[in-house]
Amino acid sequence: MKTYDIVFYVNLGLVILTLANAAAVCVLCKKTAFGIQTGLTSVFIAGFAVAAYIIQLVMYSLGNGYAEYAVYAALFLLCCGLIATCIYCFLLSKRSDGNLCIASGVLMFVPPVGTCLLAALSARLRRDSRAQNMLFNGYAYTFAAVGAFTARYGGGFIDSAEGVSFDELKERDAFKYVKTLKKKAKDADGVYKYAEALAHYFPQDTGLAARAMTKAAKSGHAAATFNLGYWHEIGYYFKKDLKKANELYARAEELGDSDAQLRRGVVAVERGNAQEGAQIFKTLADGGNDCALFDYALCAERGVGVEKDTVKAAELYADCARRGLFAAQQRLFALAGKSVGTVEYDDVFRKIASFQFFEGEFSLALEGMIAVKEKRAANAADAFLASIKYRGKWEGVARLFVGTLYIDSGETEYDRKNGAAYIKTAIPLTPLARDIYLIVPVSLRGKKDGKNKTGKTASAGDKASDPKLRPLKNETNTGAEKSS
């Protein structure tokens, strides 16, 4: 028997192992994006090797004069496939299951031990977490921004006071403003405005604000009664007391407050009466209350008082967002973000991606997040850049994601520095940008760390993220916040 006859039968055994190895590598590539280029390369080479084996098999069977060369060529390609698989195993050892990965690589040339170990590795290796998936695909900063957004806007029950905000004032101006309101605090409305300013402006005096709020509430001031109930609900200054909060909301409802019944629904949920709370939201939503519809959607998303249905929740959020409720737009964007790097929210993602009725800056921002999910970095950056041009409520978030995409996917150092600059410009527009900016390497953002040098302000400003310092409900501005 000639040498190439022996090689022919060796190839027969190797091609079986190669097919098994390729199947195992395909499973590994599906589980993790780490070293995926090398994994797919080994599968590609294995495909060529199998094709070469089939060719040499035909030529050998027909007794072709060049069969000998075909046999050696097939052996070469089969060995290349094993080497590529070996390298892939070594790379995977940096991810997890290091000992098993290294053993699989080393024993790849000890058939069929290496193949058995590779099969065990493909079964044992855990699927990428959302963070790993983004990191291994080169979207580390974009993932950080997505995570920051979904954490900050994770969804909480809202009412029409959600959109109320206060002008930023310097300390001196705020002091004069509070002093002026104190002089005017002669009736219930004046006392309420004074309490409101004390709660939000320098010099802040929560105790005095609480006493003034209580005085206004006793005088029959609806907004003061509502906010006093809210402070009892969240345990701000007063000890948290849901029963007392419910009583105050009931009183505010009698005085004509438009949101008191909605907050009673929230209190019902917090007290464990989820079905009662959800029913209150549903009743108010049927009456055309957008905030109530949002709260009912939140119940559907989390399975609070109603059957859990995240796809239905997305549809309800979309109805609210289409009417301009900014909180609903944020929630949809967050849900699309949750689908990035995971399959858990794929059904919700497909539903969100199917919406065709949004327009303007939010539509473009959502389009950008959809492109991030689909790993189309260039399309995502274009969408966010287009959203920035509206100079609206989504400008800060859009600038943040343009920056992270440029850092993650930029081909040159200039692109990455430009991305850092974009994140810096988003700092005054969204509280998310500062945390992301501070993790950007100094080589990209320069020696300055982007500290705010605009001067100290006296409004709620940066404190707005604290639920205890939520802007109080103002009777002159009770409409839900609308996007432009």
C-alpha positions as CSV (number, residue, x, y, z in Angstrom):
1,M,0.0,0.0,0.0
2,K,1.4,3.4,-1.0
3,T,1.8,6.3,1.3
4,Y,-1.0,8.3,-0.2
5,D,-3.3,5.3,0.2
6,I,-2.7,5.5,4.0
7,V,-3.3,9.3,3.9
8,F,-6.6,8.7,2.1
9,Y,-7.9,6.6,5.0
10,V,-6.4,9.1,7.5
11,N,-8.4,11.8,5.7
12,L,-11.5,9.8,6.2
13,G,-11.1,9.9,9.9
14,L,-10.1,13.5,10.0
15,V,-13.1,14.7,7.9
16,I,-15.5,13.1,10.4
17,L,-13.7,14.9,13.2
18,T,-13.6,18.1,11.2
19,L,-17.4,18.0,10.7
20,A,-17.9,17.4,14.4
21,N,-15.5,20.2,15.3
22,A,-17.3,22.6,12.9
23,A,-20.7,21.8,14.5
24,A,-19.3,22.4,18.0
25,V,-17.6,25.7,16.9
26,C,-20.9,26.8,15.3
27,V,-22.6,26.2,18.7
28,L,-19.9,28.2,20.5
29,C,-20.2,31.1,18.0
30,K,-23.9,31.2,18.6
31,K,-23.3,31.4,22.4
32,T,-20.6,34.0,22.4
33,A,-19.3,36.8,20.2
34,F,-15.8,36.5,21.8
35,G,-13.3,35.6,19.1
36,I,-16.1,35.0,16.6
37,Q,-13.9,36.0,13.7
38,T,-11.5,33.2,14.4
39,G,-14.3,30.7,15.1
40,L,-16.0,31.5,11.8
41,T,-12.7,31.3,10.0
42,S,-12.2,27.8,11.3
43,V,-15.6,26.8,10.1
44,F,-14.9,28.3,6.7
45,I,-11.6,26.4,6.4
46,A,-13.4,23.2,7.5
47,G,-15.9,23.7,4.7
48,F,-13.1,23.9,2.2
49,A,-11.4,20.9,3.7
50,V,-14.6,18.8,3.4
51,A,-15.0,20.0,-0.2
52,A,-11.4,19.0,-0.9
53,Y,-12.0,15.6,0.7
54,I,-15.0,15.0,-1.6
55,I,-12.9,15.9,-4.6
56,Q,-10.1,13.6,-3.6
57,L,-12.6,10.8,-2.9
58,V,-14.0,11.1,-6.4
59,M,-10.6,11.3,-8.0
60,Y,-9.2,8.4,-5.9
61,S,-12.2,6.2,-6.8
62,L,-11.8,6.9,-10.5
63,G,-8.1,6.2,-10.4
64,N,-7.2,9.7,-11.7
65,G,-3.5,10.3,-12.0
66,Y,-3.7,13.5,-9.9
67,A,-5.5,11.8,-7.1
68,E,-2.3,11.6,-5.1
69,Y,-2.0,15.4,-5.1
70,A,-5.7,15.8,-4.2
71,V,-5.3,13.5,-1.2
72,Y,-2.3,15.5,0.2
73,A,-4.2,18.8,-0.5
74,A,-7.2,17.5,1.4
75,L,-4.9,16.5,4.3
76,F,-3.3,20.0,4.3
77,L,-6.7,21.7,4.5
78,L,-8.0,19.3,7.2
79,C,-5.0,20.1,9.3
80,C,-5.4,23.8,8.7
81,G,-9.0,23.5,10.0
82,L,-7.8,21.7,13.1
83,I,-5.1,24.4,13.7
84,A,-7.7,27.2,13.3
85,T,-10.0,25.4,15.8
86,C,-7.1,25.0,18.2
87,I,-6.4,28.7,18.0
88,Y,-10.1,29.5,18.6
89,C,-10.0,27.3,21.8
90,F,-7.0,29.2,23.1
91,L,-8.8,32.5,22.5
92,L,-11.9,31.3,24.3
93,S,-9.8,30.5,27.4
94,K,-9.5,34.3,28.0
95,R,-13.3,34.4,28.2
96,S,-14.2,31.6,30.6
97,D,-13.7,27.9,31.2
98,G,-10.0,28.4,30.7
99,N,-8.7,24.9,31.6
100,L,-11.3,23.1,29.4
101,C,-10.6,25.5,26.5
102,I,-6.8,25.0,26.7
103,A,-7.2,21.2,27.0
104,S,-9.5,21.2,23.9
105,G,-6.9,23.2,21.9
106,V,-3.9,21.1,23.0
107,L,-5.7,17.7,22.4
108,M,-7.2,18.8,19.1
109,F,-4.6,16.7,17.4
110,V,-5.2,13.6,19.5
111,P,-8.3,12.3,17.8
112,P,-11.0,11.9,19.0
113,V,-10.1,13.2,22.5
114,G,-9.9,16.9,21.4
115,T,-13.2,16.6,19.6
116,C,-14.9,15.2,22.6
117,L,-13.5,18.0,24.8
118,L,-14.7,20.6,22.3
119,A,-18.2,19.1,22.3
120,A,-18.2,19.3,26.1
121,L,-17.0,22.9,25.9
122,S,-19.8,23.8,23.5
123,A,-22.4,22.3,25.9
124,R,-20.8,23.9,29.0
125,L,-20.0,27.4,27.9
126,R,-22.6,29.9,29.1
127,R,-24.3,32.2,26.6
128,D,-23.1,35.8,26.6
129,S,-24.7,38.1,29.0
130,R,-26.0,41.3,27.6
131,A,-22.9,43.1,28.7
132,Q,-20.6,40.5,27.2
133,N,-22.4,40.5,23.9
134,M,-22.0,44.3,23.5
135,L,-18.4,44.2,24.8
136,F,-17.3,41.4,22.5
137,N,-18.9,43.1,19.5
138,G,-17.0,46.3,20.1
139,Y,-19.9,48.3,21.6
140,A,-18.6,48.7,25.1
141,Y,-19.4,52.4,25.5
142,T,-22.7,52.2,23.6
143,F,-23.7,49.4,26.0
144,A,-22.8,51.5,28.9
145,A,-25.0,54.3,27.6
146,V,-27.9,51.9,27.0
147,G,-27.5,50.4,30.5
148,A,-27.4,53.9,32.0
149,F,-30.6,54.9,30.2
150,T,-32.6,51.8,31.0
151,A,-31.6,52.0,34.6
152,R,-32.5,55.7,35.0
153,Y,-35.7,55.4,33.1
154,G,-36.7,52.0,34.3
155,G,-40.3,53.1,34.6
156,G,-42.2,54.4,37.5
157,F,-45.8,55.5,37.9
158,I,-46.5,59.0,36.8
159,D,-49.0,61.8,37.0
160,S,-49.4,65.1,35.3
161,A,-46.9,66.8,37.7
162,E,-44.2,64.7,35.9
163,G,-43.5,67.4,33.4
164,V,-43.4,70.3,35.8
165,S,-40.0,72.0,36.2
166,F,-38.4,75.0,37.8
167,D,-36.2,77.6,36.3
168,E,-32.6,77.6,37.4
169,L,-31.6,80.5,39.5
170,K,-28.4,81.7,41.0
171,E,-28.2,81.6,44.8
172,R,-28.7,85.3,45.2
173,D,-31.7,85.4,42.8
174,A,-33.3,82.4,44.5
175,F,-32.8,84.0,48.0
176,K,-34.6,87.1,46.8
177,Y,-37.3,85.1,45.2
178,V,-38.0,83.1,48.4
179,K,-37.9,86.3,50.5
180,T,-40.5,87.9,48.1
181,L,-42.8,84.9,48.3
182,K,-42.6,84.9,52.1
183,K,-44.0,88.5,52.2
184,K,-46.8,87.4,49.9
185,A,-47.7,84.3,51.9
186,K,-51.0,85.7,53.3
187,D,-53.5,83.4,51.7
188,A,-53.6,79.7,50.9
189,D,-52.1,80.1,47.5
190,G,-49.4,82.4,48.7
191,V,-48.4,80.0,51.5
192,Y,-48.4,77.1,49.0
193,K,-46.0,78.9,46.6
194,Y,-43.8,79.8,49.5
195,A,-43.7,76.2,50.6
196,E,-42.9,75.1,47.0
197,A,-40.0,77.5,46.8
198,L,-38.6,76.5,50.1
199,A,-38.6,72.9,48.9
200,H,-36.7,73.6,45.7
201,Y,-34.6,76.7,46.0
202,F,-31.8,77.9,48.2
203,P,-31.8,78.4,51.1
204,Q,-33.7,75.1,51.2
205,D,-35.7,74.5,54.4
206,T,-37.7,71.3,54.3
207,G,-39.1,71.6,57.8
208,L,-40.5,75.1,57.1
209,A,-41.7,74.0,53.7
210,A,-43.6,71.1,55.3
211,R,-45.2,73.3,57.9
212,A,-46.2,75.8,55.2
213,M,-47.6,73.0,53.0
214,T,-49.6,71.7,55.9
215,K,-51.0,75.2,56.6
216,A,-52.0,75.6,53.0
217,A,-53.6,72.2,52.9
218,K,-55.7,72.9,56.0
219,S,-57.0,76.0,54.2
220,G,-58.4,73.8,51.5
221,H,-55.7,74.3,48.8
222,A,-56.0,71.3,46.4
223,A,-52.4,71.3,45.1
224,A,-51.0,71.6,48.6
225,T,-53.1,68.7,49.8
226,F,-52.0,66.6,46.9
227,N,-48.3,67.3,47.5
228,L,-48.6,66.7,51.2
229,G,-50.1,63.3,50.3
230,Y,-47.2,62.7,48.0
231,W,-44.6,63.5,50.7
232,H,-46.3,61.0,53.0
233,E,-46.4,58.5,50.1
234,I,-42.6,58.6,49.5
235,G,-41.6,59.3,53.1
236,Y,-40.1,62.8,52.4
237,Y,-39.7,64.7,55.7
238,F,-42.7,62.8,57.1
239,K,-42.6,59.2,58.0
240,K,-43.8,57.1,55.1
241,D,-47.5,56.5,55.6
242,L,-49.5,55.1,52.7
243,K,-52.7,55.2,54.7
244,K,-52.3,58.9,55.5
245,A,-51.3,59.6,51.9
246,N,-54.4,57.9,50.6
247,E,-56.5,60.1,53.0
248,L,-54.8,63.2,51.7
249,Y,-55.3,62.2,48.1
250,A,-59.0,61.5,48.8
251,R,-59.3,65.0,50.3
252,A,-57.4,66.5,47.3
253,E,-59.8,64.7,44.9
254,E,-62.8,66.3,46.8
255,L,-61.1,69.7,46.3
256,G,-60.9,69.1,42.6
257,D,-57.4,67.9,42.0
258,S,-57.1,66.1,38.7
259,D,-54.4,63.7,39.7
260,A,-55.4,62.6,43.2
261,Q,-57.4,59.6,42.0
262,L,-54.4,58.5,39.9
263,R,-52.1,58.6,42.9
264,R,-54.7,56.7,44.9
265,G,-54.2,54.0,42.3
266,V,-50.5,54.1,42.9
267,V,-50.9,53.9,46.6
268,A,-53.3,50.9,46.2
269,V,-50.5,49.1,44.2
270,E,-47.9,50.0,46.9
271,R,-50.2,48.7,49.7
272,G,-50.5,45.3,47.9
273,N,-53.9,46.0,46.2
274,A,-52.5,45.6,42.7
275,Q,-55.8,44.7,41.0
276,E,-57.5,47.7,42.6
277,G,-54.7,50.0,41.5
278,A,-54.7,48.6,37.9
279,Q,-58.5,49.0,37.7
280,I,-58.2,52.7,38.7
281,F,-55.6,53.2,36.0
282,K,-57.8,51.4,33.5
283,T,-60.9,53.5,34.4
284,L,-59.0,56.8,34.1
285,A,-57.3,55.7,30.9
286,D,-60.7,54.9,29.3
287,G,-61.6,58.4,30.2
288,G,-58.7,59.8,28.1
289,N,-56.1,60.3,30.8
290,D,-52.7,59.7,29.1
291,C,-50.8,59.4,32.4
292,A,-53.2,56.7,33.6
293,L,-52.8,54.8,30.3
294,F,-49.0,54.9,30.9
295,D,-49.4,53.6,34.4
296,Y,-51.7,50.8,33.2
297,A,-49.1,49.9,30.5
298,L,-46.5,49.7,33.3
299,C,-48.8,47.3,35.2
300,A,-49.1,45.2,32.0
301,E,-45.3,45.3,31.5
302,R,-44.6,44.0,35.0
303,G,-47.7,41.9,35.6
304,V,-48.9,44.1,38.4
305,G,-52.7,43.5,39.0
306,V,-53.1,42.3,35.4
307,E,-51.6,39.5,33.3
308,K,-48.0,40.3,32.2
309,D,-47.8,41.2,28.6
310,T,-44.8,43.2,27.5
311,V,-45.9,43.4,23.9
312,K,-49.3,44.8,24.9
313,A,-47.5,47.2,27.2
314,A,-45.3,48.4,24.3
315,E,-48.5,49.1,22.2
316,L,-50.0,51.1,25.1
317,Y,-46.8,53.1,25.5
318,A,-46.8,53.8,21.8
319,D,-50.4,55.2,22.1
320,C,-49.2,57.5,24.8
321,A,-46.0,58.4,23.0
322,R,-47.9,59.2,19.8
323,R,-50.0,61.7,21.8
324,G,-46.7,63.3,22.9
325,L,-46.2,61.9,26.5
326,F,-42.5,62.2,26.9
327,A,-42.3,59.6,29.7
328,A,-43.9,57.0,27.3
329,Q,-41.3,57.9,24.6
330,Q,-38.6,57.3,27.2
331,R,-40.1,54.0,28.2
332,L,-40.3,52.7,24.6
333,F,-36.7,53.8,24.0
334,A,-35.7,52.0,27.2
335,L,-37.5,48.8,26.1
336,A,-35.7,48.9,22.7
337,G,-32.5,49.4,24.7
338,K,-33.2,46.3,26.9
339,S,-33.4,44.2,23.7
340,V,-29.8,45.1,22.8
341,G,-27.5,42.2,23.3
342,T,-30.2,39.8,24.4
343,V,-33.0,37.7,23.0
344,E,-35.3,38.1,26.0
345,Y,-37.0,41.2,24.6
346,D,-37.0,40.2,20.9
347,D,-40.8,40.0,20.7
348,V,-41.1,43.5,22.2
349,F,-38.3,44.7,19.9
350,R,-40.1,43.4,16.8
351,K,-43.3,45.2,17.9
352,I,-41.4,48.5,18.5
353,A,-39.6,48.2,15.2
354,S,-42.9,47.7,13.4
355,F,-44.3,51.1,14.6
356,Q,-44.5,53.4,11.6
357,F,-46.5,56.3,13.0
358,F,-43.8,58.3,14.9
359,E,-42.3,61.4,13.5
360,G,-39.6,63.9,14.2
361,E,-36.7,63.6,16.7
362,F,-38.2,60.7,18.7
363,S,-38.7,58.7,15.6
364,L,-35.1,59.2,14.6
365,A,-33.8,58.4,18.1
366,L,-35.8,55.2,18.2
367,E,-34.6,54.3,14.7
368,G,-31.1,54.8,16.0
369,M,-31.6,52.4,18.9
370,I,-33.2,49.8,16.6
371,A,-30.0,50.1,14.4
372,V,-27.9,49.6,17.6
373,K,-29.8,46.4,18.3
374,E,-29.1,45.2,14.7
375,K,-25.5,46.2,15.0
376,R,-25.7,48.7,12.2
377,A,-23.4,51.3,13.8
378,A,-23.2,53.7,10.8
379,N,-27.0,53.7,10.4
380,A,-27.5,54.3,14.1
381,A,-25.1,57.2,14.1
382,D,-26.8,58.8,11.1
383,A,-30.2,58.5,12.8
384,F,-29.0,60.0,16.0
385,L,-27.3,62.9,14.1
386,A,-30.5,63.6,12.4
387,S,-32.3,63.7,15.7
388,I,-29.8,66.2,17.1
389,K,-30.8,68.7,14.4
390,Y,-34.3,69.1,16.0
391,R,-32.7,70.7,19.1
392,G,-35.4,69.2,21.2
393,K,-35.8,66.9,24.2
394,W,-33.9,64.0,22.6
395,E,-30.9,66.1,21.6
396,G,-28.8,65.1,24.7
397,V,-29.5,61.4,24.4
398,A,-28.8,61.5,20.7
399,R,-25.5,63.4,21.2
400,L,-24.5,60.8,23.9
401,F,-25.1,57.8,21.5
402,V,-23.4,59.5,18.6
403,G,-20.4,59.9,20.8
404,T,-20.4,56.3,22.1
405,L,-20.9,54.9,18.6
406,Y,-18.0,56.9,17.3
407,I,-15.7,55.7,20.1
408,D,-16.8,52.1,19.7
409,S,-16.8,51.9,15.9
410,G,-14.6,54.8,14.7
411,E,-11.9,53.7,12.3
412,T,-9.4,56.5,13.3
413,E,-8.2,58.2,16.4
414,Y,-9.8,61.4,15.2
415,D,-13.2,59.6,15.0
416,R,-12.9,58.4,18.6
417,K,-11.8,61.8,19.8
418,N,-14.8,63.3,18.0
419,G,-17.0,60.8,19.8
420,A,-15.6,61.9,23.2
421,A,-16.3,65.5,22.2
422,Y,-20.0,64.7,21.4
423,I,-20.4,63.0,24.8
424,K,-19.0,66.1,26.4
425,T,-21.5,68.4,24.6
426,A,-24.3,66.1,25.9
427,I,-23.4,66.7,29.6
428,P,-25.5,69.9,30.0
429,L,-28.4,68.2,28.2
430,T,-28.7,64.8,30.0
431,P,-27.5,63.6,33.3
432,L,-26.5,60.3,31.7
433,A,-23.6,61.9,29.7
434,R,-21.4,62.8,32.7
435,D,-21.0,59.2,34.0
436,I,-20.2,57.9,30.5
437,Y,-17.8,60.8,29.8
438,L,-15.8,60.2,32.9
439,I,-15.0,56.6,31.8
440,V,-13.7,57.7,28.4
441,P,-9.9,57.4,28.4
442,V,-8.0,60.7,29.0
443,S,-6.2,60.1,25.6
444,L,-9.6,60.7,23.9
445,R,-11.1,63.5,26.1
446,G,-7.9,65.3,27.0
447,K,-6.7,66.2,30.5
448,K,-9.9,68.1,31.4
449,D,-12.5,65.8,32.8
450,G,-15.5,67.9,31.7
451,K,-16.3,69.3,35.1
452,N,-19.2,71.7,35.1
453,K,-17.8,75.2,35.2
454,T,-21.1,77.0,34.6
455,G,-21.4,78.1,38.2
456,K,-23.6,76.9,41.1
457,T,-27.3,77.1,40.5
458,A,-30.0,77.1,43.1
459,S,-32.8,75.2,41.4
460,A,-33.6,71.6,41.7
461,G,-31.3,71.1,38.7
462,D,-29.0,68.1,39.3
463,K,-31.2,67.2,42.3
464,A,-34.2,66.4,40.0
465,S,-33.1,62.7,39.9
466,D,-33.9,62.4,43.6
467,P,-37.6,61.4,43.8
468,K,-37.9,63.2,47.1
469,L,-37.2,66.5,45.3
470,R,-39.6,65.9,42.5
471,P,-41.1,69.2,41.4
472,L,-44.3,69.9,43.3
473,K,-47.6,70.0,41.5
474,N,-48.5,73.5,40.4
475,E,-52.1,74.4,39.7
476,T,-51.0,76.7,36.9
477,N,-49.3,73.8,35.1
478,T,-51.1,70.5,35.5
479,G,-50.9,69.3,32.0
480,A,-48.6,66.3,31.2
481,E,-45.3,67.1,29.7
482,K,-45.5,67.0,25.9
483,S,-42.7,66.6,23.5
484,S,-42.1,69.0,20.7
